[in-house]
Amino acid sequence: MELRHTAVLASLLGDPARVVTHRPTVEQLSRDFYWYSPVLRKQLDGKIGDLVVQPVSAVEVQRILRYCHSNDIPVTARGAGTGNYGQAVPLYGGIVLDLARMDRIEQITRGGVAISEPGVRLGVLENEARTVGWELRCYPSTIIKASLGGFLGGGSGGVGSVAHGNLRDFETVRALEVVTMEPEPRIVLHQGESVHDILHAWGTNGIVTRVWLALAPAVEWAQCAIAFTSFAAAFDFSERIAADSAWTKRLVTPFEWPIPSFFTPVRQYAPEGKALVFFMIAESQRADLEAAACSRGGEVTYSGKYLGLRTRPLLSDYTWNHTTLWAIRSDEAYTYLQCAFDPATVRDQMRRLKQRFSDDILFHMEFWKAADGQMIPGAIPVVYYRTEERLNEMISFCREIGVFVANPHVNNVEGGGRYRADNVQLLAKQRYDPKGLLNPGKMITFKPHEFAR
């Protein structure tokens, strides 16, 4: 990028230190955890921005986008870089818009809505909310590092989804403000259903600068690890707890052996050869859960009060996509899929997958509450990567037998399986980014020449 752009951007911010040109830093801030996928690793290694710009306000974002629009400079938004699909990797250089400094929590209302900037870390927001009687409805296993804006842009669910659904369910995101990429960038408020125009679009159709996020009443939690002799028994018990509304739970995660053997720091809680289930359950129900598990052949290997994110061990550090990370640390050939099984036929679906792929697929289930109230046996199975053809065969077979797959091995919004059929995200990009300068190449149904003026 020309030096004149760097100088102008520094003048727009009034602070040259927030325009980063140091090459190792630019490289670092041009990456996320796309390397979980061996397919994306080949595609995205070496893709970096030209420089990093770090705004501290929506007004500064407007200034940056106005300049970039007039000079046809691509802009890729970055949260904390904990995504797994290459959302934050700039395909065509340009500016990496690092929103980490926009991290204020403006207010937590009496009704339990957090009004925050996008750079706030989810762990900070969780801790702050709990001081006033609230907590996050759901959060990723990367809660300590992940940002709110990044979660909205590329995340889906996590710890808490078993009770409160995923991020885009039950009006969890009440409203958001987004800056457009137009000759004169606007700050546009999206409320209610219109938030779905922007959510999970990887920053391709606007830059989120303010969020209204609904919270849940805080609960005194406990953690439990319970072992079973078979995965079938572990799954049966997990499903029973997840589906029964009498249980107050935040996490229900069964693992097939040998996945528990990958969890080195908590290996003492994983008996050899046994399936394992991690729970976050209301402290008031912990004894009842232990008794119920024992009555069904379970062995309680760990039980303790949850003391917040400082708790050790923190069992959520081994769930959701952290499970994949531990598997990769054990063997770099492991990767993952993101699936949703049919509650009525899940056991047959799992049987057919094991019959065809054996231990090339290891079951790691995560339950979540769907928008219609149904409990979905979701999964982030650990997959042994042999070839891309074998991986695609597994994805195709899942879909053939009715298992939904959000493919984490593609680098576009549509291919991941979370694109909205009503095209509201595409329509928003047509309105807000007619030149296609926001995270270009990540929304493949968009054709910029049709809308640019």
N, C-alpha and C positions, 0 to 999 in steps of 0.2 A: 504494500500500500504506500502511496506517495506520502512523503514527509509532511506535505502541506495539510493533509487530512488530520494527521496527528496533532499538529499545531492548532488547527481550528477547533478540533474536539476539546483539546485542553482549555482553550479560551472559552468555549461554551460552558464548561464545568467550573472554570475559574480555579482549577486545581490540577496541575500537570501530573501529580502523583496518582491521580485516578484514571489516567490513560496509560495503560501498561504496555510497554514494547519489549521488555526483557524476555528473550526468546524462550528460555526454560519455563518461565511462569506462564507465558501465552500457551505453550504446549500443554502444560498441566491443566489449565483452565479450558482447554479445548477438548477435554476427554471426559467420559463418564465410565460406567462399568459395562460398556458394550462387550468387553472381552469375556463376559460370562458365556457368550455365544461364539463358537469357533467360526461360524459363518460370518458374523459381523466383524470379527477380528480381522479376517482377510479383507473385508470391504473398507473398513474405517481406519485401520492403522495408518498413521502418517497424515491424516486429515487435521489441519490446524487452522486457526484464524490468523489474521494479520496483526491484530492487536486486541486488547481487552479494555473495555470502558466500564467504569463502575459508578453509576449514578446513585444519588442519595434521595431523589424525590421524583414524583411523577412529572413535574415541570422539566426537570433535567432529561427525563426519558423523551419527552416531547421535543426538546431541542435536538437531541441526538438523532431521533428518527426523522425530523424535518431535514437535517443536513444529509443523512444517509439517503433519503428519498430523492433529494435534488441531485445527488452524485451517484445514484445507482449502486450503493454499497450494501451488500448483504449483511443482515443482522441476525445472529443466533442467540436467543436468550438462554441464560444459565441460572439454575437455582444453586444447589449444592453439589451437583455432579454425581448424585447417587443413583441415577436412573440406569437401566440395563439395556436400553435399545438404541443407543446412539442418538438420543433426542438432542443432546447438547453438543454434538460434534458438528462443526461447520463443514459442509460439503464443498463450499465454494469460497473459502477464506472469508475476508471481510472482518466484521466486528463481532466479538463475543461480548454480549451485554450481560455483565456479571451483576446480578441483583442482590448480592449478599449484604451490601451496606444498607439496603432498604429493609430494615429488620425491626421496626417499631411495632409493639403491641399498643394500639391506640386506646382500646377499651375492651373490657369484658362486661357485657351488660348483665343486669339482674336476671334477665330471661335466658342467659346462657348462650350468648352469641359473642364470639371474639372478632373484633374488628382490627385487622392487622395488615402490615405491609407484606409483600410476598417473600422477602428474604428472611423472615423470622424462622429460626430453627424450630422444628416440631417439638423437640424435647424441651426447649425453653417455654414454648406455649403450653405444653402439658403441665410443666411444673408451676407456671404462673396460674393456670386455670385451677389447679388443685388447691391453691392457697385460698381461693374464694368459693370452693365447693363444687367445682366443675372439672371435667376432664375431656380429652379428645374422644370423639365417637369411634374413630378408627385411625390407625397410623401404621406406617410400614415398619419393618424390623430395623430399618436404618434411622429410626426416630432421632437419635442423638445428633446425626449430621444432616439429615434431610431437611429441606426448606418447605414452607407451606406452598409457595408458588410452584416449585418443582413437583410437589405431590399433585397439585391441581392440574399441572400441564401433562404429566405422564403417568401418575399413579392411579391405582384403582381401589384398593382396599388394604386390609391388614388386621392387626390386632384390634379387636373390637367389632369386626365385621360380623362375627357370629351373632352378635346382639343387635347391632345398629345398621347392618348392611354395608355396602361399599360407599365410596366417596360420593358417587353420583346418585345415591338413593336417599329417599326420605328427607329431601330438602336439606341435606347436610350443608351444602354450599348455598347460602341464602342470597348472596349477591356478590358481584365483583366489578371493579372498574378496570377498563382495558384501554391502553393507548393505541391508536391506529397508526398505520404506516401510509400516510397520505401527504400531499403537498403541505397541508396544515394539519398535523396530527391532532386528533381530538381525544378527550377522555370521555369514554362512553360507559354508562352504568348499565349492567345487565342484572336483572332481578328475576326471581322465580324460574320458570321454565327456560327463559332466555340464557341462563348461565350455561346451558348445554351447548350453546353456540361456540363457547370458548373452551370448556373443560376437555381435557385429554386430547388437545390438538397440538401439543408439543411446541407451543409458542409460534405456530405458523400463521395465526390469524389475529394477532394482537399481543401486546405486552401487558400482562396483569400487574397492576400497581397497588391494588387495595382489595381486601377480601373480607366478607362477612361469613364466618364459619360457625355453624351451630354445634354446641357442645352437649355433653351428657352429664347428669348429676354424678359427682364423684362417689366412688364405692371403695370401701376398705377391702382390698384384694388379698388373696393368698395364691401361692404357686404349688403345683403338685406334678411329680413325674410318676407315672404308673406303668409298669411293665406287664405284658401279656405273652403267653407262650406262642401265640400266632397273630399275624396281622389281622386275620378275620375277626378274632376275638377283640382285638384293640379297636378295630373299626366299628364293630357292633356297639361296644360300650360308648365310644366317642359319639356315634350317631345318636344314641339314646340321650346322652346329656345335651348335645347340641340342639336337638329337636324339642326337648321338653322345656317349656317356658317357665317352669317352676325353678329352674336353675338360673342363678345370676352369674353369667360367665363372660369372659373377655377373650378367651383363647381356648380352642379345642383342636389339638394338632397331633394326630397319630402318624407314626413313622414305621415303615417296614425295615426290618433288619436287612442289610448292615448299615443303614443310614445312621442309627444312633452311635455306631462305632466311630463315625467321623467327628463327633463332638468332643474333641480332646479335653477341653477344660472341665466337662461334666461327665466324663467317661465312667466315673464311679457310680453314676446313677443309671447306667445302661447295661443290664445283665447280658452276658454273651448269648447271642442267638435269639434274643427276644425282641418283639415289637415294643415300642415305647410311645406313650401319650403324654404330651405336656398340656397342662391346664392352667388358666388363671380363673379362679372361682372366688366368689364372695367369701371372705374370711368366716362369716357366720355359717357357711355351708361346707366348710372344708372337711369337718369330721364326717358329715353325711356322705360326701363324695368318696372319701376313703373307705367307708363302710360299704357303700354300694359297689365300689371297684373290687374289694376283697370278696364280696359275695358272688362275684362273677369271675373269680379266678385271677384277679389282678394283684400285683405286688407293688405296694407303695415304696418307691425307692428314694423319693425326696418329697418333703412337705415343709413349707415355711411361709411366714407372713411376707407379703410384698411391701417393700419400703420405698416404693418409687423407683425411678430409673437408676438409682445408685445401688439397688439390691444386687447382691451376689450370692448365688448365681442368678443371672437375669435370663430366665428361660426363653423369653421372646427373642433373645439373641441367636436362637437356633431354629427359628420358625420363619414362615413366609420365605422370602428369597435369601435370607441368611442361611437357610438349609443348603441351598445350592453352593453358596460360598464355602461352607465347610466341606462339602463333597469335593469341590475343585481343589481345595487344599490337600485333600487326601489323594486325589488322582486328577491330573489336569484334563483327562479325557472325559470327565463328567460335564454335562451341561443340564438343561432343563426344558420343560414345556410348561405352559399355563393352560389348565383345563377346567372344565365344569362337567361333572357327570350328571346323568339323569337320576334323580332320587329314587325313581321306581325300578330302575334296572342297573344301578351302580355295581352291584356285585357281579352280575353277568358281564358287564363291560370290563371290570377289572380282571375277571377270569379270562376273557378272550384276549386281553392285552398281554397277560402273563403267558398264556398259551402260545402266542405268536412271537413275543419278543423276550420272554424269559427274564433274566436279571439285567437285560439292557434297559429295562424300565423298573424303577424302584418307587413304590408308592409313598408319597408324602401328601397328606390331605389337609385341607384348610376349609372349614365350614363357614359359610356366610349366609346371611338372611337376605333373600331376594326382595325386590320391590313389592311383590305380591304376598310377602310374608312366608313363602316356602323356604325351607332350609336346604341349601344347595351343597352337596358334597363336592367342593372345589378341590383342585389338586395342583401342586407344583411338583410333579414327579421328577426325580433325578434320573437323567437319561445318559447312558454311556454312548458317547459319540464315536462312531466308526467312520462313516462317510456322510456327506451331505445327502446322498441318495437314500441312505438308510434312515436318516432323520426325517426326510420328507415322506418316506414310506410310513413311518410311525405316525406322523401328523395326518396323513391321508386315511390311514386305518382308523384312527381315533374318530375322525369325522364320519367315516363310513358306518361305524357302529353307534353313532349318536352322541359321541363325546365332543363337546365344544372345545375348540383350541384357539386361543389368542396367541398367535405365533410370535415368540420373542426373538426370532432369527431373521426378521426383516426390518428395514430401516425406513419405514414410512407409516403414517397414521393409519391408512386403510388396511395394510397387510396384517397388522397386529390383531385384527378381529374385533376391535372396539370402536370402529367407525360407525357413526349413526346412519341408518338407512335413509333418513329423511334429508340428509345432505346439509344440515344446518351449519356444520363446521365449514364445509366448502363454501356455502353461501356467505358466511361471515368473512372468509378470506377474500372472496370476490369484492365485498364491500370495503373491507378495512386494509387490504394489502393488494391493490390492483396490479402493481408491478411484480408481485411475487418475491419481494426482498426479505421477508421474514422466514428464517430457517428454510431457505429454498431447497427443493428436492425432497422434502419430507411429506408433502401432501401431493401425491402423484396424479390425482384427478384434477388438479388445478392447472389451467393453461394461461399463463400470464398475458400472452399477447392478445387474448380475447377481451381483457378488462382494463389494460393500461391505457391511459390517456396522455 
